[in-house]
Amino acid sequence: MKNSLISIIGKMAAKSKGTIALTLLVIVASVVMTLFPPLILEQIVNRLTDREAVAVTVALGYLGMLAVSGILESLQNVMLTVMGQKLTHNVRSEMCAKLSRMQAGYFAKTESGKITSRFVNDVDAVDSIFSNGIVGMFANACRVIGILFVVFYKSLGLGILILAIVPFLFLMTRHIQKKMLKAQMANRAAIGKVNNHVPETIRNMRSIRSFSIQKYMEEKYDVYIEESYRALEKTNFYNAIYSPIVVCISSCVIAVMMVCSSMGDAMQQFFGITVGSAVAIIAYVGKVFGPIEKIGMEIQSVQSAIAGVKRINEFMREEEAPCCEEEEVHGTEVKFEHVSFAYDPEQPVFSNLSFTVKEGENVTLVGRTGAGKSTVFRLLLGLYEPQEGNVTVGGVEANRIPGDRRRSFMGYVEQQFRPVMGAVEDQITLFDTAFCRNEVEETAKLVGLHEKIMSLPYGYDTPMERADFSQGELQLLSIARAVIAKPKIMLLDEITANLDSVTESRVLDVLKKASEGRTVISISHRIHEKLQQGRLITIGAE
């Protein structure tokens, strides 16, 4: 219950009691005001048929009631929209907070498109609960109840006739609900695939062109779009047939009432009405089936919202990373003690791994591809927990070092530089306001990029473009990103793998300066051979 959409709505309701009370008041006033115009119209028609004059005040009263009813209905829609926006804001805020607490394994096993779909499509669907969903259905249901009460009072026969039709409408509505829910779930799944396929295609465009697999990627995209189209087509079909059915039933009810009213004395007594009452009842019948029709039209939004609620609840129930208490780290000694780890229980990455890296030591991890060298870094960074054994840094378990302290303790240089949206300065600071411009410039000078950056149109404020930097310069940016926080430990993951020999020498010279006085753990035979220092630790040896 704690990690669910209901709890989020509960928190929002506690903070918005006044808005909710005003919304309910507007809904009630709108429902009550809907009942009055037909009653005034009945009096006007009866007077006209009896050749009596109709006072101007009565006519103005009728028009005024219609105007007030319309204003209240519009105000109701505004209030529901406001509530929906508040709900959307709260849901996305809670989901973002949840996302920041997720374990790294969640991002490894979940496609980015599916996560995006939950934040965008599913939350928008939930918004429809208030804008034109359950709350709107509740208001329309209140209208139907109020109108039925007046209809029974005016014509017992018509009231019974309408009630006789309700079970049929209910069964038809339930059938359509089930069909539409199934179609909405299929549509959500297809949209998630599309959202993942597009950015993945763009990210790998160079490889796609190199291997001439554009046709395959197009066909894959077409399959996902077709899945979404088929599911949406079913939803639209059920949505389209519901409204005409309700309109047809409404017309049939009015016809039956009129025919029965003109028959024998018994039927006239049962259905008997004046001309004015007939006009009023026809208006009421339209107002009965109008809200019923709207309820049916809103089924699609509600079913879509239910599908979104299910997916959001699944997301909110995902396992979170353990909460870290502040612990004092003593030094930078790294220890792996009888560590076993596996992404898949059937395929362990390594078992019973043990080694120690002393403070200030420079070591290189070696081993065959897939032996788990990069996994060692992920365990050190606290992104994963070992299934067995302990991984400690300075005597503290790596996954218990708080995230806000980790960057100032361990600097990680990846094999590929990953830019972020923003200026060149942001590539180094990662939007951390704790670093001033002087620190950014000093770091850039350390890695030999200051002059390059100053040659750009706006210096450090130039929007980041990969094309402005060579492959080697991008790797130097990655080193600058790691060292600006002055970490005590440097983790280097195959950082020269994609560089030519000249660029590699430049990067290694910078790396040698940046690593002075720090504990360094690297993954690269080439770094070990070039720098001629430290020892080798073999991962995955039999």
Phi, psi and omega per residue, in radians:
M1 nan -0.558 -3.097
K2 -1.109 -0.826 -3.123
N3 -1.743 1.213 -3.140
S4 -2.575 2.888 3.134
L5 -1.129 -0.565 -3.137
I6 -1.083 -0.723 3.136
S7 -1.145 -0.632 3.107
I8 -1.140 -0.763 3.108
I9 -1.102 -0.668 3.115
G10 -1.071 -0.743 3.106
K11 -1.108 -0.743 3.139
M12 -1.117 -0.722 -3.131
A13 -1.097 -0.655 3.141
A14 -1.144 -0.548 -3.115
K15 -1.529 -0.292 -3.016
S16 -2.140 0.704 -3.101
K17 -1.051 -0.726 -3.122
G18 -1.121 -0.780 3.140
T19 -1.115 -0.716 3.136
I20 -1.135 -0.743 3.135
A21 -1.092 -0.749 3.137
L22 -1.135 -0.690 3.119
T23 -1.083 -0.793 3.121
L24 -1.095 -0.688 3.131
L25 -1.114 -0.729 3.131
V26 -1.142 -0.715 3.132
I27 -1.075 -0.808 -3.137
V28 -1.088 -0.789 -3.133
A29 -1.117 -0.671 3.133
S30 -1.140 -0.726 3.133
V31 -1.128 -0.811 -3.120
V32 -1.102 -0.754 -3.088
M33 -1.155 -0.439 3.120
T34 -1.109 -0.491 -3.040
L35 -1.351 -0.390 -2.968
F36 -1.420 -0.762 -3.071
P37 -0.925 -0.780 3.116
P38 -1.085 -0.595 3.122
L39 -1.142 -0.716 3.093
I40 -1.184 -0.689 3.116
L41 -1.075 -0.655 3.108
E42 -1.036 -0.785 -3.136
Q43 -1.135 -0.683 -3.135
I44 -1.129 -0.815 -3.113
V45 -1.145 -0.753 3.125
N46 -1.047 -0.711 3.121
R47 -1.169 -0.690 -3.139
L48 -1.167 -0.694 3.121
T49 -1.206 -0.478 3.084
D50 -1.566 0.165 3.128
R51 1.021 0.643 3.083
E52 -1.785 2.645 3.130
A53 -1.283 2.565 3.096
V54 -1.884 2.120 -3.120
A55 -1.096 2.533 3.123
V56 -1.069 -0.627 -3.123
T57 -1.098 -0.600 3.123
V58 -1.180 -0.775 3.127
A59 -1.092 -0.781 3.117
L60 -1.127 -0.623 3.104
G61 -1.081 -0.715 3.124
Y62 -1.100 -0.837 3.127
L63 -1.110 -0.680 3.124
G64 -1.103 -0.732 3.115
M65 -1.076 -0.723 3.108
L66 -1.087 -0.740 -3.133
A67 -1.125 -0.820 -3.132
V68 -1.099 -0.719 3.118
S69 -1.055 -0.750 3.118
G70 -1.146 -0.712 3.129
I71 -1.105 -0.775 -3.133
L72 -1.126 -0.672 3.122
E73 -1.146 -0.694 3.088
S74 -1.138 -0.740 3.124
L75 -1.104 -0.653 3.086
Q76 -1.047 -0.788 3.126
N77 -1.091 -0.674 3.111
V78 -1.106 -0.799 -3.121
M79 -1.112 -0.696 3.125
L80 -1.155 -0.640 3.093
T81 -1.138 -0.750 3.101
V82 -1.047 -0.793 3.122
M83 -1.096 -0.707 3.120
G84 -1.092 -0.720 3.125
Q85 -1.161 -0.672 3.087
K86 -1.111 -0.742 3.120
L87 -1.092 -0.800 3.141
T88 -1.014 -0.789 -3.139
H89 -1.076 -0.791 -3.119
N90 -1.160 -0.718 -3.130
V91 -1.119 -0.815 -3.125
R92 -1.148 -0.645 3.108
S93 -1.095 -0.791 3.128
E94 -1.146 -0.659 3.135
M95 -1.201 -0.655 3.080
C96 -1.130 -0.729 3.092
A97 -1.099 -0.701 3.093
K98 -1.099 -0.746 -3.108
L99 -1.055 -0.656 -3.139
S100 -1.230 -0.284 -3.141
R101 -1.758 0.022 -3.056
M102 -1.273 2.653 3.038
Q103 -1.279 2.652 -3.123
A104 -1.059 -0.536 -3.127
G105 -1.053 -0.502 3.129
Y106 -1.101 -0.735 -3.117
F107 -1.265 -0.442 3.122
A108 -1.295 -0.624 -3.055
K109 -1.674 -0.205 -3.075
T110 -1.955 2.251 3.133
E111 -1.184 2.493 -3.108
S112 -1.063 -0.589 3.126
G113 -1.092 -0.638 3.126
K114 -1.191 -0.676 3.104
I115 -1.140 -0.772 3.116
T116 -1.059 -0.727 -3.136
S117 -1.066 -0.659 3.122
R118 -1.154 -0.737 -3.093
F119 -1.275 -0.540 -3.061
V120 -1.749 -1.202 -3.011
N121 -1.183 -0.795 -3.068
D122 -1.196 -0.691 3.128
V123 -1.209 -0.662 3.075
D124 -1.095 -0.643 3.113
A125 -1.142 -0.680 3.125
V126 -1.150 -0.572 3.100
D127 -0.996 -0.549 -3.125
S128 -1.168 -0.267 3.057
I129 -0.995 -0.672 -3.106
F130 -1.688 -0.700 -3.043
S131 -1.203 -0.775 3.106
N132 -2.660 0.650 -3.081
G133 -2.069 -2.151 -2.996
I134 -1.053 -0.753 -3.128
V135 -1.149 -0.713 3.066
G136 -1.093 -0.683 3.099
M137 -1.129 -0.653 3.098
F138 -1.092 -0.788 3.129
A139 -1.093 -0.738 3.128
N140 -1.171 -0.631 3.095
A141 -1.099 -0.692 3.095
C142 -1.116 -0.667 3.090
R143 -1.078 -0.796 -3.120
V144 -1.050 -0.772 -3.130
I145 -1.096 -0.800 3.137
G146 -1.089 -0.760 -3.128
I147 -1.170 -0.706 3.105
L148 -1.045 -0.653 3.119
F149 -1.074 -0.778 3.136
V150 -1.190 -0.702 -3.139
V151 -1.072 -0.770 3.101
F152 -1.049 -0.670 -3.124
Y153 -1.177 -0.658 -3.103
K154 -1.423 -0.691 -3.079
S155 -2.613 1.835 -3.122
L156 -1.046 -0.727 -3.105
G157 -1.091 -0.769 -3.138
L158 -1.141 -0.695 3.120
G159 -1.055 -0.769 3.129
I160 -1.148 -0.673 3.130
L161 -1.081 -0.759 3.137
I162 -1.151 -0.733 3.126
L163 -1.103 -0.584 3.127
A164 -1.151 -0.478 -3.113
I165 -1.445 -0.419 -3.057
V166 -0.955 -0.795 3.132
P167 -1.007 -0.696 3.107
F168 -1.093 -0.779 3.118
L169 -1.095 -0.675 -3.128
F170 -1.118 -0.830 -3.129
L171 -1.116 -0.717 3.119
M172 -1.121 -0.723 3.137
T173 -1.110 -0.762 3.138
R174 -1.091 -0.711 3.129
H175 -1.086 -0.783 -3.140
I176 -1.168 -0.649 3.101
Q177 -1.000 -0.837 -3.101
K178 -1.109 -0.759 3.140
K179 -1.119 -0.723 -3.097
M180 -1.262 -0.603 3.098
L181 -1.103 -0.768 3.113
K182 -1.075 -0.743 3.137
A183 -1.182 -0.668 3.133
Q184 -1.140 -0.726 3.111
M185 -1.083 -0.744 3.115
A186 -1.128 -0.676 3.135
N187 -1.150 -0.732 3.125
R188 -1.066 -0.771 3.138
A189 -1.091 -0.726 3.142
A190 -1.163 -0.712 3.125
I191 -1.097 -0.681 3.088
G192 -1.036 -0.719 3.125
K193 -1.144 -0.734 3.133
V194 -1.107 -0.798 -3.124
N195 -1.072 -0.528 3.111
N196 -1.426 -0.614 -3.040
H197 -1.202 -0.707 -3.055
V198 -1.116 -0.971 3.132
P199 -1.113 -0.570 3.108
E200 -1.135 -0.693 3.103
T201 -1.128 -0.784 3.139
I202 -1.108 -0.734 -3.119
R203 -1.109 -0.579 -3.084
N204 -1.872 0.431 -3.062
M205 -1.020 -0.686 -3.110
R206 -1.091 -0.771 3.125
S207 -1.174 -0.666 3.141
I208 -1.073 -0.759 3.126
R209 -1.216 -0.693 -3.103
S210 -1.077 -0.675 -3.097
F211 -1.720 0.093 3.085
S212 0.913 0.885 3.133
I213 -1.969 0.475 3.121
Q214 -1.027 -0.693 -3.110
K215 -1.076 -0.736 -3.141
Y216 -1.097 -0.774 -3.115
M217 -1.160 -0.649 3.094
E218 -1.110 -0.784 -3.124
E219 -1.119 -0.671 3.116
K220 -1.099 -0.762 3.117
Y221 -1.098 -0.737 3.128
D222 -1.055 -0.673 3.135
V223 -1.086 -0.805 -3.125
Y224 -1.147 -0.732 3.118
I225 -1.121 -0.683 3.122
E226 -1.103 -0.717 3.097
E227 -1.040 -0.800 3.127
S228 -1.122 -0.733 -3.117
Y229 -1.098 -0.788 -3.118
R230 -1.091 -0.757 -3.138
A231 -1.138 -0.753 -3.136
L232 -1.190 -0.583 3.114
E233 -1.093 -0.729 3.095
K234 -1.111 -0.749 3.129
T235 -1.056 -0.817 -3.131
N236 -1.133 -0.606 3.129
F237 -1.086 -0.886 -3.128
Y238 -1.143 -0.630 3.116
N239 -1.158 -0.629 -3.086
A240 -1.278 -0.639 -3.064
I241 -1.401 -0.355 -3.060
Y242 -1.168 -0.823 -3.074
S243 -1.070 -0.846 3.110
P244 -1.048 -0.624 3.123
I245 -1.089 -0.778 -3.124
V246 -1.147 -0.734 3.120
V247 -1.085 -0.718 3.130
C248 -1.112 -0.755 3.126
I249 -1.099 -0.724 3.135
S250 -1.042 -0.798 -3.140
S251 -1.131 -0.688 3.135
C252 -1.131 -0.699 3.136
V253 -1.091 -0.787 3.128
I254 -1.099 -0.725 3.137
A255 -1.103 -0.789 3.127
V256 -1.063 -0.746 3.140
M257 -1.063 -0.790 -3.119
M258 -1.147 -0.747 3.139
V259 -1.111 -0.816 -3.114
C260 -1.132 -0.596 -3.127
S261 -1.165 -0.413 -3.098
S262 -1.660 0.057 -3.106
M263 -1.561 -2.695 -3.023
G264 -1.044 3.037 -3.083
D265 -1.017 -0.737 -3.104
A266 -1.083 -0.769 -3.131
M267 -1.216 -0.632 3.111
Q268 -1.123 -0.641 3.123
Q269 -1.215 -0.613 -3.106
F270 -1.286 -0.697 -3.100
F271 -1.945 -0.079 -2.966
G272 -0.929 2.333 -3.130
I273 -2.628 2.722 3.038
T274 -1.384 3.021 3.118
V275 -1.088 -0.771 3.126
G276 -1.087 -0.727 3.118
S277 -1.111 -0.650 3.130
A278 -1.082 -0.773 3.121
V279 -1.099 -0.771 -3.131
A280 -1.112 -0.743 -3.099
I281 -1.191 -0.651 3.068
I282 -1.050 -0.710 3.092
A283 -1.118 -0.716 3.139
Y284 -1.164 -0.703 3.126
V285 -1.050 -0.739 3.067
G286 -1.075 -0.653 3.131
K287 -1.302 -0.406 3.063
V288 -1.280 -0.907 -3.062
F289 -1.347 -0.381 3.058
G290 -1.052 -0.963 3.081
P291 -1.065 -0.632 3.103
I292 -1.110 -0.702 3.095
E293 -1.102 -0.729 3.121
K294 -1.105 -0.690 3.100
I295 -1.028 -0.758 3.107
G296 -1.122 -0.711 3.123
M297 -1.123 -0.550 -3.110
E298 -1.416 -0.147 3.122
I299 -0.997 -0.725 -3.125
Q300 -1.024 -0.812 3.139
S301 -1.120 -0.720 -3.125
V302 -1.149 -0.771 3.133
Q303 -1.132 -0.681 3.070
S304 -1.089 -0.721 3.127
A305 -1.141 -0.696 3.127
I306 -1.089 -0.739 3.091
A307 -1.079 -0.718 3.106
G308 -1.154 -0.699 3.121
V309 -1.047 -0.766 3.139
K310 -1.046 -0.773 -3.109
R311 -1.228 -0.652 3.102
I312 -1.160 -0.737 3.102
N313 -1.086 -0.670 3.070
E314 -1.054 -0.748 3.126
F315 -1.123 -0.776 -3.090
M316 -1.185 -0.371 3.126
R317 -1.581 -0.019 3.118
E318 -1.064 2.550 -3.106
E319 -1.164 2.383 -3.124
E320 -1.743 2.823 3.052
A321 -1.184 2.579 -3.120
P322 -1.097 2.536 3.111
C323 -1.279 2.236 -3.067
C324 -1.726 2.222 3.017
E325 -1.568 2.622 -3.121
E326 -1.114 2.118 3.090
E327 -2.248 2.487 -3.111
E328 -1.389 2.208 3.130
V329 -1.650 2.188 -3.116
H330 -1.825 1.772 3.105
G331 1.371 -2.899 -3.074
T332 -2.218 0.337 3.125
E333 -1.154 2.284 -3.129
V334 -1.861 2.299 -3.138
K335 -2.309 2.271 2.932
F336 -1.941 2.020 -3.072
E337 -2.048 1.819 3.082
H338 0.878 0.899 -3.057
V339 -1.531 2.309 3.014
S340 -2.186 2.400 -3.104
F341 -2.592 2.521 3.098
A342 -2.630 2.349 2.996
Y343 -1.320 -0.649 3.089
D344 -2.050 2.135 -3.101
P345 -0.926 -0.469 -3.113
E346 -1.434 -0.254 -3.085
Q347 -2.337 1.447 3.141
P348 -1.108 2.450 3.106
V349 -1.318 -0.842 3.023
F350 -2.693 2.789 -3.112
S351 -2.324 2.427 3.052
N352 0.951 0.778 -3.141
L353 -1.454 2.243 3.124
S354 -2.413 2.294 2.989
F355 -2.875 2.857 -3.141
T356 -2.317 2.406 3.041
V357 -2.046 2.007 -3.106
K358 -1.237 2.795 3.108
E359 -1.077 2.271 3.130
G360 1.427 -0.019 -3.098
E361 -1.414 2.689 3.102
N362 -2.064 1.987 -3.096
V363 -2.225 2.732 3.104
T364 -2.175 2.255 3.095
L365 -1.528 2.249 3.119
V366 -2.223 2.821 3.140
G367 2.708 2.925 -3.123
R368 -1.134 2.829 3.062
T369 -1.073 2.281 -3.126
G370 1.535 0.071 -3.126
A371 -1.280 -0.360 3.093
G372 1.986 0.344 -3.108
K373 -1.113 -0.829 3.121
S374 -1.171 -0.520 3.102
T375 -1.134 -0.605 3.072
V376 -1.002 -0.756 3.112
F377 -1.111 -0.722 -3.122
R378 -1.129 -0.619 3.080
L379 -1.213 -0.689 3.117
L380 -1.134 -0.645 -3.141
L381 -1.364 -0.042 3.111
G382 1.323 0.265 3.139
L383 -1.299 -0.469 3.109
Y384 -2.338 2.773 3.051
E385 -1.920 2.449 3.095
P386 -1.225 2.574 3.075
Q387 -1.252 -0.536 3.102
E388 -2.471 2.682 3.092
G389 1.456 -3.044 -3.082
N390 -2.296 2.446 3.004
V391 -2.064 2.003 -3.064
T392 -2.166 2.598 3.044
V393 -2.244 2.007 -3.094
G394 1.079 0.556 3.111
G395 1.473 -0.007 -3.131
V396 -1.996 2.414 3.097
E397 -1.023 2.311 -3.015
A398 -0.989 -0.686 -3.100
N399 -1.324 -0.063 3.124
R400 -1.794 0.041 3.023
I401 -1.373 2.093 -3.068
P402 -0.979 2.538 -3.092
G403 -1.033 -0.627 -3.100
D404 -1.269 -0.221 3.095
R405 -1.790 -0.272 -2.989
R406 -1.122 -0.685 -3.089
R407 -1.149 -0.633 3.127
S408 -1.375 -0.097 -3.134
F409 -1.867 -0.657 -3.129
M410 -2.281 2.192 3.063
G411 -1.765 2.211 -3.042
Y412 -2.035 2.112 3.088
V413 -1.894 2.010 -3.081
E414 -1.458 2.929 3.116
Q415 -1.186 -0.654 3.123
Q416 -2.029 2.316 3.074
F417 -1.288 2.296 -3.124
R418 -1.975 1.774 -3.134
P419 -1.236 2.756 3.054
V420 -2.050 2.777 3.116
M421 -1.191 2.136 -3.139
G422 2.647 -2.900 -3.134
A423 -1.437 3.035 3.126
V424 -1.070 -0.688 3.116
E425 -1.017 -0.664 -3.115
D426 -1.153 -0.433 3.111
Q427 -1.155 -0.462 -3.137
I428 -1.607 -0.786 -3.072
T429 -1.449 -0.397 -3.012
L430 0.957 0.704 3.057
F431 1.155 0.305 3.089
D432 -1.425 1.946 -3.073
T433 -1.273 -0.089 3.112
A434 -1.217 -0.336 -3.134
F435 -1.687 2.206 3.109
C436 -1.552 2.992 -3.104
R437 -1.084 -0.662 3.130
N438 -1.048 -0.713 3.124
E439 -1.153 -0.665 3.121
V440 -1.121 -0.778 -3.129
E441 -1.149 -0.704 3.125
E442 -1.104 -0.690 3.119
T443 -1.154 -0.738 3.121
A444 -1.104 -0.654 3.087
K445 -1.152 -0.651 3.133
L446 -1.059 -0.690 -3.101
V447 -1.651 0.043 3.069
G448 1.370 0.534 -3.111
L449 -2.013 -0.039 -3.035
H450 -1.056 -0.840 -3.102
E451 -1.132 -0.687 3.106
K452 -1.066 -0.799 -3.105
I453 -1.159 -0.706 -3.131
M454 -1.166 -0.361 3.111
S455 -1.381 -0.191 3.118
L456 -1.289 2.776 -3.038
P457 -0.900 -0.740 -3.102
Y458 -2.114 0.415 3.122
G459 1.035 -2.268 -3.102
Y460 -1.231 -0.284 3.140
D461 -1.608 0.065 3.117
T462 -1.176 2.279 3.068
P463 -0.983 2.400 -3.061
M464 -1.194 2.223 3.029
E465 -2.370 2.208 3.127
R466 -0.974 -0.615 -3.066
A467 -1.123 -0.330 -3.140
D468 -1.334 -0.229 -3.056
F469 -2.220 2.534 3.023
S470 -1.346 3.015 3.135
Q471 -1.070 -0.711 3.121
G472 -1.152 -0.689 3.130
E473 -1.177 -0.596 3.058
L474 -1.107 -0.664 3.117
Q475 -1.202 -0.592 3.066
L476 -1.163 -0.634 3.039
L477 -1.060 -0.684 3.124
S478 -1.116 -0.682 3.102
I479 -1.168 -0.733 3.118
A480 -1.058 -0.727 3.101
R481 -1.017 -0.657 -3.093
A482 -1.341 -0.660 -2.975
V483 -1.608 -0.220 -3.087
I484 -1.055 -0.524 3.140
A485 -1.459 0.076 3.134
K486 0.924 0.985 -3.127
P487 -1.239 2.698 -3.140
K488 -1.503 -0.360 -3.137
I489 -2.188 2.365 3.069
M490 -1.968 2.265 3.085
L491 -1.985 2.075 -3.048
L492 -2.053 2.006 -3.034
D493 -1.871 1.619 3.066
E494 0.843 0.837 -2.969
I495 -1.309 -0.231 3.119
T496 -1.901 0.205 -3.034
A497 -1.098 -0.566 -3.054
N498 -1.877 0.357 -3.063
L499 -1.938 2.596 3.026
D500 -1.329 2.986 -3.009
S501 -1.109 -0.673 -3.130
V502 -1.178 -0.830 3.129
T503 -1.130 -0.653 3.130
E504 -1.052 -0.751 3.138
S505 -1.079 -0.710 3.123
R506 -1.114 -0.799 -3.135
V507 -1.112 -0.716 -3.118
L508 -1.184 -0.603 3.075
D509 -1.102 -0.764 3.095
V510 -1.109 -0.738 -3.101
L511 -1.102 -0.652 -3.137
K512 -1.104 -0.715 3.112
K513 -1.200 -0.738 -3.082
A514 -1.197 -0.384 -3.053
S515 -1.631 -0.085 -3.086
E516 -1.064 2.281 3.101
G517 1.344 0.186 -3.117
R518 -2.108 2.731 2.964
T519 -1.361 2.251 -3.069
V520 -2.177 2.225 3.044
I521 -2.154 2.133 -3.077
S522 -2.205 2.795 3.039
I523 -2.097 1.631 3.114
S524 3.056 2.094 3.030
H525 -1.120 -0.613 -3.058
R526 -1.154 -0.701 3.098
I527 -1.099 -0.749 -3.134
H528 -1.081 -0.749 -3.114
E529 -1.218 -0.694 -3.096
K530 -1.245 -0.754 -3.083
L531 -1.438 -0.326 3.093
Q532 0.903 0.873 3.126
Q533 -2.667 2.778 3.101
G534 1.418 -3.083 -3.121
R535 -2.145 2.916 -3.132
L536 -1.781 2.458 3.012
I537 -2.146 2.115 -3.088
T538 -1.552 2.221 3.111
I539 -1.836 2.355 3.082
G540 1.452 0.298 3.110
A541 -1.294 2.501 3.132
E542 -1.294 nan nan
